[in-house]
Amino acid sequence: MKGRVVVLGACRGREAAALVVDGQLADLLVDAGEAAGFAPGAILRGVLDRPMKGQGGAFVRLPGRATGFLRETKGLAPGKPVIVQAAGFAEPGKALPLTTRVLFKSRLCIVTPSAPGLNISRRIREEAARERLGTLAAAGMAGSGFGLILRSVAEAAPADEVAADIAATRALAEAVMADTAGGPELLVAAPSPHEEAWRDWSEPPPDEVAEGEDAFARHGVEEMVDALLSPLVPLPGGGHMAIEPTRALIAVDVNTGADTSPAASLKANIAAARDLPRQLRLRGLGGQVTVDFAPVPKRDRAALDQQLRLAFRGEAAETSLAGWTPLGNFELQRKRDRLPLALILKGAAP
Protein backbone atom coordinates (compact mmCIF):
# COMPACT_ATOMS: atom_id res chain seq x y z
CA MET A 1 0.00 0.00 0.00
CA LYS A 2 1.98 2.96 -1.32
CA GLY A 3 1.28 6.60 -0.58
CA ARG A 4 -0.14 8.52 2.33
CA VAL A 5 -3.48 7.21 3.62
CA VAL A 6 -5.60 8.73 6.39
CA VAL A 7 -7.92 6.13 7.90
CA LEU A 8 -10.91 7.40 9.92
CA GLY A 9 -12.74 4.62 11.69
CA ALA A 10 -12.94 2.81 14.99
CA CYS A 11 -10.54 0.72 17.04
CA ARG A 12 -12.12 -1.80 19.41
CA GLY A 13 -15.28 0.25 19.61
CA ARG A 14 -13.53 3.60 20.10
CA GLU A 15 -13.30 6.44 17.58
CA ALA A 16 -9.83 6.32 16.05
CA ALA A 17 -7.71 7.72 13.24
CA ALA A 18 -4.59 6.26 11.66
CA LEU A 19 -1.98 7.70 9.32
CA VAL A 20 -0.44 5.02 7.11
CA VAL A 21 2.57 5.94 4.96
CA ASP A 22 3.77 3.43 2.36
CA GLY A 23 2.09 0.61 4.22
CA GLN A 24 3.59 1.48 7.63
CA LEU A 25 1.63 2.94 10.53
CA ALA A 26 3.03 6.44 11.11
CA ASP A 27 0.58 7.82 13.66
CA LEU A 28 -2.44 6.68 15.63
CA LEU A 29 -5.12 8.56 17.57
CA VAL A 30 -7.64 6.68 19.72
CA ASP A 31 -10.41 8.17 21.85
CA ALA A 32 -9.36 7.57 25.44
CA GLY A 33 -12.85 8.08 26.85
CA GLU A 34 -13.12 8.64 30.59
CA ALA A 35 -9.52 7.51 31.11
CA ALA A 36 -8.30 10.72 29.48
CA GLY A 37 -9.84 13.24 31.86
CA PHE A 38 -9.05 16.55 30.21
CA ALA A 39 -7.01 15.64 27.13
CA PRO A 40 -4.22 17.85 25.76
CA GLY A 41 -5.68 20.82 23.93
CA ALA A 42 -8.69 21.24 26.22
CA ILE A 43 -9.15 24.85 27.33
CA LEU A 44 -10.51 25.46 30.82
CA ARG A 45 -11.25 28.17 33.31
CA GLY A 46 -9.69 27.21 36.62
CA VAL A 47 -9.17 28.87 39.97
CA LEU A 48 -5.60 29.41 41.15
CA ASP A 49 -4.66 28.03 44.56
CA ARG A 50 -1.72 29.15 46.67
CA PRO A 51 1.74 28.99 45.08
CA MET A 52 3.76 25.94 46.05
CA LYS A 53 7.11 27.04 47.37
CA GLY A 54 9.95 24.93 46.07
CA GLN A 55 7.90 23.56 43.16
CA GLY A 56 7.93 26.68 41.02
CA GLY A 57 4.20 26.89 40.41
CA ALA A 58 0.72 26.52 41.87
CA PHE A 59 -2.15 24.08 41.86
CA VAL A 60 -5.30 25.01 39.95
CA ARG A 61 -8.82 23.87 40.79
CA LEU A 62 -10.51 22.48 37.67
CA PRO A 63 -14.05 21.25 36.85
CA GLY A 64 -15.21 18.07 38.52
CA ARG A 65 -12.84 18.51 41.46
CA ALA A 66 -9.89 17.79 39.22
CA THR A 67 -6.54 19.43 39.96
CA GLY A 68 -3.99 20.91 37.60
CA PHE A 69 -0.51 22.29 38.08
CA LEU A 70 0.58 25.59 36.53
CA ARG A 71 4.16 26.85 36.44
CA GLU A 72 3.45 30.23 34.82
CA THR A 73 2.00 32.10 37.81
CA LYS A 74 3.67 35.51 37.48
CA GLY A 75 1.06 38.24 37.84
CA LEU A 76 -1.68 35.80 38.86
CA ALA A 77 -3.45 36.08 42.20
CA PRO A 78 -4.54 33.08 44.31
CA GLY A 79 -8.29 32.59 44.37
CA LYS A 80 -8.79 34.26 40.99
CA PRO A 81 -10.00 32.59 37.77
CA VAL A 82 -7.39 31.79 35.12
CA ILE A 83 -7.76 30.53 31.53
CA VAL A 84 -5.49 27.52 30.98
CA GLN A 85 -4.93 24.71 28.49
CA ALA A 86 -4.13 21.08 29.20
CA ALA A 87 -0.51 20.61 28.11
CA GLY A 88 -0.30 16.84 28.54
CA PHE A 89 -1.75 13.92 30.45
CA ALA A 90 -1.52 13.56 34.20
CA GLU A 91 0.53 10.70 35.59
CA PRO A 92 -1.41 8.49 38.03
CA GLY A 93 -1.92 10.39 41.28
CA LYS A 94 -0.49 13.65 39.90
CA ALA A 95 -2.00 16.94 38.77
CA LEU A 96 -2.78 17.73 35.14
CA PRO A 97 0.00 19.83 33.54
CA LEU A 98 -1.36 23.22 32.46
CA THR A 99 -0.18 26.26 30.55
CA THR A 100 -1.45 29.83 30.18
CA ARG A 101 0.03 29.92 26.64
CA VAL A 102 -3.28 28.92 25.13
CA LEU A 103 -3.37 27.97 21.44
CA PHE A 104 -6.51 27.94 19.30
CA LYS A 105 -5.78 25.56 16.43
CA SER A 106 -7.74 25.11 13.23
CA ARG A 107 -6.83 23.35 10.00
CA LEU A 108 -5.40 26.47 8.38
CA CYS A 109 -4.26 28.67 11.25
CA ILE A 110 -3.35 28.96 14.92
CA VAL A 111 -4.37 31.98 17.01
CA THR A 112 -1.93 32.76 19.84
CA PRO A 113 -3.40 35.13 22.46
CA SER A 114 -0.17 35.32 24.47
CA ALA A 115 2.18 35.73 21.49
CA PRO A 116 1.32 38.75 19.30
CA GLY A 117 2.54 38.94 15.74
CA LEU A 118 1.72 37.50 12.33
CA ASN A 119 3.67 34.45 11.17
CA ILE A 120 3.58 32.16 8.14
CA SER A 121 4.80 28.55 8.15
CA ARG A 122 8.42 28.28 7.07
CA ARG A 123 7.40 25.41 4.82
CA ILE A 124 5.78 28.00 2.55
CA ARG A 125 8.77 29.31 0.62
CA GLU A 126 7.31 30.90 -2.49
CA GLU A 127 7.51 34.66 -1.98
CA ALA A 128 4.28 35.41 -3.83
CA ALA A 129 2.37 32.94 -1.66
CA ARG A 130 3.87 34.38 1.54
CA GLU A 131 2.92 37.90 0.46
CA ARG A 132 -0.63 36.84 -0.40
CA LEU A 133 -1.09 35.03 2.91
CA GLY A 134 0.51 37.89 4.81
CA THR A 135 -2.12 40.25 3.40
CA LEU A 136 -4.90 37.86 4.46
CA ALA A 137 -3.39 37.50 7.94
CA ALA A 138 -3.09 41.25 8.44
CA ALA A 139 -6.68 41.82 7.33
CA GLY A 140 -8.04 38.99 9.42
CA MET A 141 -6.28 40.06 12.63
CA ALA A 142 -6.68 43.84 12.22
CA GLY A 143 -7.40 45.48 15.56
CA SER A 144 -6.54 42.37 17.59
CA GLY A 145 -3.76 42.04 20.11
CA PHE A 146 -3.59 38.28 19.49
CA GLY A 147 -1.03 36.60 17.27
CA LEU A 148 -1.60 34.36 14.26
CA ILE A 149 0.28 31.52 12.58
CA LEU A 150 -0.79 30.42 9.11
CA ARG A 151 -0.12 26.72 8.64
CA SER A 152 1.51 25.25 5.55
CA VAL A 153 -1.78 23.81 4.27
CA ALA A 154 -3.08 27.39 3.88
CA GLU A 155 -0.86 27.83 0.81
CA ALA A 156 -3.16 25.69 -1.35
CA ALA A 157 -6.45 26.92 0.16
CA PRO A 158 -8.64 29.53 -1.59
CA ALA A 159 -8.37 33.06 -0.18
CA ASP A 160 -11.98 33.13 1.03
CA GLU A 161 -11.48 29.84 2.90
CA VAL A 162 -8.35 31.16 4.63
CA ALA A 163 -10.11 34.41 5.56
CA ALA A 164 -13.13 32.53 6.94
CA ASP A 165 -10.92 30.19 8.96
CA ILE A 166 -8.99 33.10 10.47
CA ALA A 167 -12.23 34.91 11.33
CA ALA A 168 -13.80 31.87 13.00
CA THR A 169 -10.68 30.97 14.99
CA ARG A 170 -10.16 34.58 16.08
CA ALA A 171 -13.80 34.89 17.19
CA LEU A 172 -13.51 31.71 19.26
CA ALA A 173 -10.25 32.86 20.84
CA GLU A 174 -11.61 36.27 21.74
CA ALA A 175 -14.80 34.83 23.25
CA VAL A 176 -12.96 32.23 25.33
CA MET A 177 -10.18 34.50 26.59
CA ALA A 178 -12.80 37.04 27.72
CA ASP A 179 -14.78 34.41 29.64
CA THR A 180 -12.95 34.88 32.94
CA ALA A 181 -15.93 35.23 35.30
CA GLY A 182 -17.04 32.22 37.28
CA GLY A 183 -15.73 29.01 38.74
CA PRO A 184 -14.00 26.04 37.13
CA GLU A 185 -15.46 25.18 33.72
CA LEU A 186 -14.50 23.38 30.52
CA LEU A 187 -14.58 26.06 27.80
CA VAL A 188 -13.30 24.17 24.73
CA ALA A 189 -13.08 20.39 24.58
CA ALA A 190 -10.00 18.67 23.17
CA PRO A 191 -10.43 17.58 19.53
CA SER A 192 -11.69 14.08 18.79
CA PRO A 193 -9.36 11.70 16.89
CA HIS A 194 -11.17 12.39 13.60
CA GLU A 195 -11.08 16.17 14.18
CA GLU A 196 -7.40 16.10 15.09
CA ALA A 197 -6.55 13.98 12.04
CA TRP A 198 -8.42 16.34 9.70
CA ARG A 199 -6.72 19.32 11.32
CA ASP A 200 -3.14 18.04 11.52
CA TRP A 201 -2.70 15.43 8.77
CA SER A 202 -3.75 17.57 5.80
CA GLU A 203 -0.20 18.50 4.82
CA PRO A 204 1.03 17.00 2.63
CA PRO A 205 -2.38 16.14 1.16
CA PRO A 206 -3.16 12.43 1.63
CA ASP A 207 -3.38 10.18 -1.40
CA GLU A 208 -6.49 8.58 0.09
CA VAL A 209 -8.92 9.17 2.94
CA ALA A 210 -10.70 6.01 4.05
CA GLU A 211 -13.75 6.31 6.30
CA GLY A 212 -16.23 3.96 7.94
CA GLU A 213 -16.60 1.60 10.87
CA ASP A 214 -14.67 -1.09 8.99
CA ALA A 215 -11.96 1.24 7.63
CA PHE A 216 -9.34 -0.07 10.08
CA ALA A 217 -10.03 -3.66 9.07
CA ARG A 218 -10.03 -2.88 5.33
CA HIS A 219 -6.62 -1.21 5.51
CA GLY A 220 -4.95 -3.67 7.89
CA VAL A 221 -4.71 -1.14 10.72
CA GLU A 222 -6.24 -3.56 13.26
CA GLU A 223 -3.28 -5.92 12.83
CA MET A 224 -0.86 -3.01 13.15
CA VAL A 225 -2.52 -1.98 16.43
CA ASP A 226 -2.36 -5.56 17.75
CA ALA A 227 1.40 -5.53 17.09
CA LEU A 228 1.74 -2.41 19.25
CA LEU A 229 0.25 -4.25 22.22
CA SER A 230 3.20 -6.64 22.21
CA PRO A 231 6.47 -5.49 23.80
CA LEU A 232 8.48 -7.09 20.98
CA VAL A 233 9.38 -5.18 17.81
CA PRO A 234 11.06 -7.32 15.11
CA LEU A 235 14.30 -5.93 13.65
CA PRO A 236 16.15 -6.84 10.44
CA GLY A 237 18.45 -9.87 10.68
CA GLY A 238 16.40 -11.77 13.25
CA GLY A 239 16.87 -9.36 16.16
CA HIS A 240 14.20 -7.54 18.13
CA MET A 241 13.59 -4.57 20.39
CA ALA A 242 11.58 -5.04 23.60
CA ILE A 243 9.72 -1.95 24.91
CA GLU A 244 8.36 -2.37 28.43
CA PRO A 245 6.90 0.43 30.59
CA THR A 246 7.56 0.32 34.34
CA ARG A 247 6.44 2.70 37.08
CA ALA A 248 9.74 4.57 36.96
CA LEU A 249 10.73 4.51 33.30
CA ILE A 250 10.34 2.97 29.86
CA ALA A 251 12.85 0.15 29.44
CA VAL A 252 14.03 -0.65 25.91
CA ASP A 253 16.20 -3.69 25.28
CA VAL A 254 17.81 -4.36 21.88
CA ASN A 255 18.83 -7.92 20.99
CA THR A 256 20.44 -9.32 17.84
CA GLY A 257 19.04 -12.82 18.10
CA ALA A 258 21.30 -15.73 17.16
CA ASP A 259 23.92 -13.56 15.43
CA THR A 260 26.03 -11.90 18.15
CA SER A 261 28.74 -10.47 15.91
CA PRO A 262 29.68 -6.76 16.17
CA ALA A 263 28.26 -6.14 12.69
CA ALA A 264 24.90 -7.65 13.69
CA SER A 265 24.85 -5.59 16.89
CA LEU A 266 25.46 -2.32 15.06
CA LYS A 267 22.86 -3.16 12.42
CA ALA A 268 20.23 -4.01 15.05
CA ASN A 269 21.06 -0.91 17.11
CA ILE A 270 20.75 1.43 14.13
CA ALA A 271 17.43 -0.14 13.12
CA ALA A 272 16.15 0.23 16.70
CA ALA A 273 17.32 3.86 16.90
CA ARG A 274 15.54 4.74 13.67
CA ASP A 275 12.25 3.13 14.74
CA LEU A 276 12.22 4.15 18.41
CA PRO A 277 10.48 7.56 17.98
CA ARG A 278 7.67 5.97 15.97
CA GLN A 279 7.22 3.15 18.47
CA LEU A 280 7.04 5.53 21.45
CA ARG A 281 4.61 7.80 19.60
CA LEU A 282 2.28 4.98 18.52
CA ARG A 283 2.35 3.32 21.93
CA GLY A 284 1.71 6.65 23.72
CA LEU A 285 4.77 6.27 25.91
CA GLY A 286 6.69 9.11 27.53
CA GLY A 287 8.75 10.08 30.53
CA GLN A 288 12.23 8.71 31.15
CA VAL A 289 13.35 6.16 28.54
CA THR A 290 16.41 3.96 29.08
CA VAL A 291 17.75 2.03 26.08
CA ASP A 292 20.01 -0.99 26.56
CA PHE A 293 21.51 -1.32 23.09
CA ALA A 294 23.17 -4.53 21.92
CA PRO A 295 26.89 -4.52 22.90
CA VAL A 296 29.06 -2.48 20.53
CA PRO A 297 32.52 -0.89 20.90
CA LYS A 298 32.50 2.65 22.30
CA ARG A 299 33.74 3.95 18.95
CA ASP A 300 30.37 3.00 17.42
CA ARG A 301 28.38 5.11 19.88
CA ALA A 302 28.85 8.24 17.74
CA ALA A 303 27.03 6.55 14.87
CA LEU A 304 24.14 5.65 17.19
CA ASP A 305 24.05 9.21 18.55
CA GLN A 306 23.69 10.52 15.02
CA GLN A 307 20.92 8.06 14.15
CA LEU A 308 18.98 8.92 17.30
CA ARG A 309 19.21 12.66 16.73
CA LEU A 310 18.09 12.27 13.13
CA ALA A 311 15.24 9.99 14.15
CA PHE A 312 13.87 12.32 16.84
CA ARG A 313 14.25 15.46 14.72
CA GLY A 314 10.83 16.88 13.93
CA GLU A 315 8.99 14.84 16.57
CA ALA A 316 5.96 16.75 17.86
CA ALA A 317 6.52 15.60 21.44
CA GLU A 318 9.31 17.51 23.19
CA THR A 319 12.26 15.13 23.60
CA SER A 320 15.59 15.58 25.36
CA LEU A 321 18.42 13.18 24.48
CA ALA A 322 20.48 12.93 27.67
CA GLY A 323 23.14 10.58 26.29
CA TRP A 324 25.11 7.59 27.56
CA THR A 325 25.25 6.47 31.17
CA PRO A 326 28.40 5.08 32.84
CA LEU A 327 26.90 1.60 32.48
CA GLY A 328 26.54 1.98 28.71
CA ASN A 329 22.80 2.65 28.44
CA PHE A 330 21.32 5.58 26.51
CA GLU A 331 18.80 7.82 28.29
CA LEU A 332 16.25 10.26 26.94
CA GLN A 333 13.21 12.12 28.21
CA ARG A 334 10.01 12.32 26.13
CA LYS A 335 7.02 14.49 27.02
CA ARG A 336 3.89 12.56 27.95
CA ASP A 337 1.60 13.92 25.23
CA ARG A 338 -0.73 10.91 25.10
CA LEU A 339 -2.09 8.16 27.29
CA PRO A 340 -0.48 4.75 26.80
CA LEU A 341 -2.27 2.84 24.06
CA ALA A 342 -2.42 -0.29 26.23
CA LEU A 343 -4.26 1.70 28.94
CA ILE A 344 -6.75 3.15 26.46
CA LEU A 345 -7.56 -0.24 24.94
CA LYS A 346 -7.66 -2.10 28.26
CA GLY A 347 -11.14 -3.50 28.64
CA ALA A 348 -12.20 -2.29 25.18
CA ALA A 349 -14.10 -4.55 22.82
CA PRO A 350 -11.81 -7.14 21.15
C-alpha positions as CSV (number, residue, x, y, z in Angstrom):
1,M,0.0,0.0,0.0
2,K,2.0,3.0,-1.3
3,G,1.3,6.6,-0.6
4,R,-0.1,8.5,2.3
5,V,-3.5,7.2,3.6
6,V,-5.6,8.7,6.4
7,V,-7.9,6.1,7.9
8,L,-10.9,7.4,9.9
9,G,-12.7,4.6,11.7
10,A,-12.9,2.8,15.0
11,C,-10.5,0.7,17.0
12,R,-12.1,-1.8,19.4
13,G,-15.3,0.3,19.6
14,R,-13.5,3.6,20.1
15,E,-13.3,6.4,17.6
16,A,-9.8,6.3,16.0
17,A,-7.7,7.7,13.2
18,A,-4.6,6.3,11.7
19,L,-2.0,7.7,9.3
20,V,-0.4,5.0,7.1
21,V,2.6,5.9,5.0
22,D,3.8,3.4,2.4
23,G,2.1,0.6,4.2
24,Q,3.6,1.5,7.6
25,L,1.6,2.9,10.5
26,A,3.0,6.4,11.1
27,D,0.6,7.8,13.7
28,L,-2.4,6.7,15.6
29,L,-5.1,8.6,17.6
30,V,-7.6,6.7,19.7
31,D,-10.4,8.2,21.9
32,A,-9.4,7.6,25.4
33,G,-12.9,8.1,26.9
34,E,-13.1,8.6,30.6
35,A,-9.5,7.5,31.1
36,A,-8.3,10.7,29.5
37,G,-9.8,13.2,31.9
38,F,-9.0,16.6,30.2
39,A,-7.0,15.6,27.1
40,P,-4.2,17.8,25.8
41,G,-5.7,20.8,23.9
42,A,-8.7,21.2,26.2
43,I,-9.1,24.9,27.3
44,L,-10.5,25.5,30.8
45,R,-11.3,28.2,33.3
46,G,-9.7,27.2,36.6
47,V,-9.2,28.9,40.0
48,L,-5.6,29.4,41.1
49,D,-4.7,28.0,44.6
50,R,-1.7,29.1,46.7
51,P,1.7,29.0,45.1
52,M,3.8,25.9,46.1
53,K,7.1,27.0,47.4
54,G,10.0,24.9,46.1
55,Q,7.9,23.6,43.2
56,G,7.9,26.7,41.0
57,G,4.2,26.9,40.4
58,A,0.7,26.5,41.9
59,F,-2.1,24.1,41.9
60,V,-5.3,25.0,40.0
61,R,-8.8,23.9,40.8
62,L,-10.5,22.5,37.7
63,P,-14.1,21.3,36.8
64,G,-15.2,18.1,38.5
65,R,-12.8,18.5,41.5
66,A,-9.9,17.8,39.2
67,T,-6.5,19.4,40.0
68,G,-4.0,20.9,37.6
69,F,-0.5,22.3,38.1
70,L,0.6,25.6,36.5
71,R,4.2,26.8,36.4
72,E,3.5,30.2,34.8
73,T,2.0,32.1,37.8
74,K,3.7,35.5,37.5
75,G,1.1,38.2,37.8
76,L,-1.7,35.8,38.9
77,A,-3.5,36.1,42.2
78,P,-4.5,33.1,44.3
79,G,-8.3,32.6,44.4
80,K,-8.8,34.3,41.0
81,P,-10.0,32.6,37.8
82,V,-7.4,31.8,35.1
83,I,-7.8,30.5,31.5
84,V,-5.5,27.5,31.0
85,Q,-4.9,24.7,28.5
86,A,-4.1,21.1,29.2
87,A,-0.5,20.6,28.1
88,G,-0.3,16.8,28.5
89,F,-1.8,13.9,30.5
90,A,-1.5,13.6,34.2
91,E,0.5,10.7,35.6
92,P,-1.4,8.5,38.0
93,G,-1.9,10.4,41.3
94,K,-0.5,13.6,39.9
95,A,-2.0,16.9,38.8
96,L,-2.8,17.7,35.1
97,P,0.0,19.8,33.5
98,L,-1.4,23.2,32.5
99,T,-0.2,26.3,30.5
100,T,-1.4,29.8,30.2
101,R,0.0,29.9,26.6
102,V,-3.3,28.9,25.1
103,L,-3.4,28.0,21.4
104,F,-6.5,27.9,19.3
105,K,-5.8,25.6,16.4
106,S,-7.7,25.1,13.2
107,R,-6.8,23.3,10.0
108,L,-5.4,26.5,8.4
109,C,-4.3,28.7,11.3
110,I,-3.4,29.0,14.9
111,V,-4.4,32.0,17.0
112,T,-1.9,32.8,19.8
113,P,-3.4,35.1,22.5
114,S,-0.2,35.3,24.5
115,A,2.2,35.7,21.5
116,P,1.3,38.8,19.3
117,G,2.5,38.9,15.7
118,L,1.7,37.5,12.3
119,N,3.7,34.5,11.2
120,I,3.6,32.2,8.1
121,S,4.8,28.6,8.1
122,R,8.4,28.3,7.1
123,R,7.4,25.4,4.8
124,I,5.8,28.0,2.5
125,R,8.8,29.3,0.6
126,E,7.3,30.9,-2.5
127,E,7.5,34.7,-2.0
128,A,4.3,35.4,-3.8
129,A,2.4,32.9,-1.7
130,R,3.9,34.4,1.5
131,E,2.9,37.9,0.5
132,R,-0.6,36.8,-0.4
133,L,-1.1,35.0,2.9
134,G,0.5,37.9,4.8
135,T,-2.1,40.2,3.4
136,L,-4.9,37.9,4.5
137,A,-3.4,37.5,7.9
138,A,-3.1,41.2,8.4
139,A,-6.7,41.8,7.3
140,G,-8.0,39.0,9.4
141,M,-6.3,40.1,12.6
142,A,-6.7,43.8,12.2
143,G,-7.4,45.5,15.6
144,S,-6.5,42.4,17.6
145,G,-3.8,42.0,20.1
146,F,-3.6,38.3,19.5
147,G,-1.0,36.6,17.3
148,L,-1.6,34.4,14.3
149,I,0.3,31.5,12.6
150,L,-0.8,30.4,9.1
151,R,-0.1,26.7,8.6
152,S,1.5,25.3,5.6
153,V,-1.8,23.8,4.3
154,A,-3.1,27.4,3.9
155,E,-0.9,27.8,0.8
156,A,-3.2,25.7,-1.3
157,A,-6.5,26.9,0.2
158,P,-8.6,29.5,-1.6
159,A,-8.4,33.1,-0.2
160,D,-12.0,33.1,1.0
161,E,-11.5,29.8,2.9
162,V,-8.3,31.2,4.6
163,A,-10.1,34.4,5.6
164,A,-13.1,32.5,6.9
165,D,-10.9,30.2,9.0
166,I,-9.0,33.1,10.5
167,A,-12.2,34.9,11.3
168,A,-13.8,31.9,13.0
169,T,-10.7,31.0,15.0
170,R,-10.2,34.6,16.1
171,A,-13.8,34.9,17.2
172,L,-13.5,31.7,19.3
173,A,-10.2,32.9,20.8
174,E,-11.6,36.3,21.7
175,A,-14.8,34.8,23.2
176,V,-13.0,32.2,25.3
177,M,-10.2,34.5,26.6
178,A,-12.8,37.0,27.7
179,D,-14.8,34.4,29.6
180,T,-13.0,34.9,32.9
181,A,-15.9,35.2,35.3
182,G,-17.0,32.2,37.3
183,G,-15.7,29.0,38.7
184,P,-14.0,26.0,37.1
185,E,-15.5,25.2,33.7
186,L,-14.5,23.4,30.5
187,L,-14.6,26.1,27.8
188,V,-13.3,24.2,24.7
189,A,-13.1,20.4,24.6
190,A,-10.0,18.7,23.2
191,P,-10.4,17.6,19.5
192,S,-11.7,14.1,18.8
193,P,-9.4,11.7,16.9
194,H,-11.2,12.4,13.6
195,E,-11.1,16.2,14.2
196,E,-7.4,16.1,15.1
197,A,-6.6,14.0,12.0
198,W,-8.4,16.3,9.7
199,R,-6.7,19.3,11.3
200,D,-3.1,18.0,11.5
201,W,-2.7,15.4,8.8
202,S,-3.8,17.6,5.8
203,E,-0.2,18.5,4.8
204,P,1.0,17.0,2.6
205,P,-2.4,16.1,1.2
206,P,-3.2,12.4,1.6
207,D,-3.4,10.2,-1.4
208,E,-6.5,8.6,0.1
209,V,-8.9,9.2,2.9
210,A,-10.7,6.0,4.1
211,E,-13.8,6.3,6.3
212,G,-16.2,4.0,7.9
213,E,-16.6,1.6,10.9
214,D,-14.7,-1.1,9.0
215,A,-12.0,1.2,7.6
216,F,-9.3,-0.1,10.1
217,A,-10.0,-3.7,9.1
218,R,-10.0,-2.9,5.3
219,H,-6.6,-1.2,5.5
220,G,-5.0,-3.7,7.9
221,V,-4.7,-1.1,10.7
222,E,-6.2,-3.6,13.3
223,E,-3.3,-5.9,12.8
224,M,-0.9,-3.0,13.2
225,V,-2.5,-2.0,16.4
226,D,-2.4,-5.6,17.7
227,A,1.4,-5.5,17.1
228,L,1.7,-2.4,19.3
229,L,0.2,-4.2,22.2
230,S,3.2,-6.6,22.2
231,P,6.5,-5.5,23.8
232,L,8.5,-7.1,21.0
233,V,9.4,-5.2,17.8
234,P,11.1,-7.3,15.1
235,L,14.3,-5.9,13.7
236,P,16.2,-6.8,10.4
237,G,18.5,-9.9,10.7
238,G,16.4,-11.8,13.2
239,G,16.9,-9.4,16.2
240,H,14.2,-7.5,18.1
241,M,13.6,-4.6,20.4
242,A,11.6,-5.0,23.6
243,I,9.7,-2.0,24.9
244,E,8.4,-2.4,28.4
245,P,6.9,0.4,30.6
246,T,7.6,0.3,34.3
247,R,6.4,2.7,37.1
248,A,9.7,4.6,37.0
249,L,10.7,4.5,33.3
250,I,10.3,3.0,29.9
251,A,12.9,0.2,29.4
252,V,14.0,-0.6,25.9
253,D,16.2,-3.7,25.3
254,V,17.8,-4.4,21.9
255,N,18.8,-7.9,21.0
256,T,20.4,-9.3,17.8
257,G,19.0,-12.8,18.1
258,A,21.3,-15.7,17.2
259,D,23.9,-13.6,15.4
260,T,26.0,-11.9,18.2
261,S,28.7,-10.5,15.9
262,P,29.7,-6.8,16.2
263,A,28.3,-6.1,12.7
264,A,24.9,-7.6,13.7
265,S,24.9,-5.6,16.9
266,L,25.5,-2.3,15.1
267,K,22.9,-3.2,12.4
268,A,20.2,-4.0,15.0
269,N,21.1,-0.9,17.1
270,I,20.8,1.4,14.1
271,A,17.4,-0.1,13.1
272,A,16.2,0.2,16.7
273,A,17.3,3.9,16.9
274,R,15.5,4.7,13.7
275,D,12.2,3.1,14.7
276,L,12.2,4.1,18.4
277,P,10.5,7.6,18.0
278,R,7.7,6.0,16.0
279,Q,7.2,3.2,18.5
280,L,7.0,5.5,21.4
281,R,4.6,7.8,19.6
282,L,2.3,5.0,18.5
283,R,2.3,3.3,21.9
284,G,1.7,6.6,23.7
285,L,4.8,6.3,25.9
286,G,6.7,9.1,27.5
287,G,8.8,10.1,30.5
288,Q,12.2,8.7,31.2
289,V,13.4,6.2,28.5
290,T,16.4,4.0,29.1
291,V,17.7,2.0,26.1
292,D,20.0,-1.0,26.6
293,F,21.5,-1.3,23.1
294,A,23.2,-4.5,21.9
295,P,26.9,-4.5,22.9
296,V,29.1,-2.5,20.5
297,P,32.5,-0.9,20.9
298,K,32.5,2.6,22.3
299,R,33.7,3.9,19.0
300,D,30.4,3.0,17.4
301,R,28.4,5.1,19.9
302,A,28.9,8.2,17.7
303,A,27.0,6.5,14.9
304,L,24.1,5.7,17.2
305,D,24.0,9.2,18.6
306,Q,23.7,10.5,15.0
307,Q,20.9,8.1,14.1
308,L,19.0,8.9,17.3
309,R,19.2,12.7,16.7
310,L,18.1,12.3,13.1
311,A,15.2,10.0,14.1
312,F,13.9,12.3,16.8
313,R,14.2,15.5,14.7
314,G,10.8,16.9,13.9
315,E,9.0,14.8,16.6
316,A,6.0,16.7,17.9
317,A,6.5,15.6,21.4
318,E,9.3,17.5,23.2
319,T,12.3,15.1,23.6
320,S,15.6,15.6,25.4
321,L,18.4,13.2,24.5
322,A,20.5,12.9,27.7
323,G,23.1,10.6,26.3
324,W,25.1,7.6,27.6
325,T,25.2,6.5,31.2
326,P,28.4,5.1,32.8
327,L,26.9,1.6,32.5
328,G,26.5,2.0,28.7
329,N,22.8,2.6,28.4
330,F,21.3,5.6,26.5
331,E,18.8,7.8,28.3
332,L,16.3,10.3,26.9
333,Q,13.2,12.1,28.2
334,R,10.0,12.3,26.1
335,K,7.0,14.5,27.0
336,R,3.9,12.6,27.9
337,D,1.6,13.9,25.2
338,R,-0.7,10.9,25.1
339,L,-2.1,8.2,27.3
340,P,-0.5,4.7,26.8
341,L,-2.3,2.8,24.1
342,A,-2.4,-0.3,26.2
343,L,-4.3,1.7,28.9
344,I,-6.8,3.2,26.5
345,L,-7.6,-0.2,24.9
346,K,-7.7,-2.1,28.3
347,G,-11.1,-3.5,28.6
348,A,-12.2,-2.3,25.2
349,A,-14.1,-4.6,22.8
350,P,-11.8,-7.1,21.1
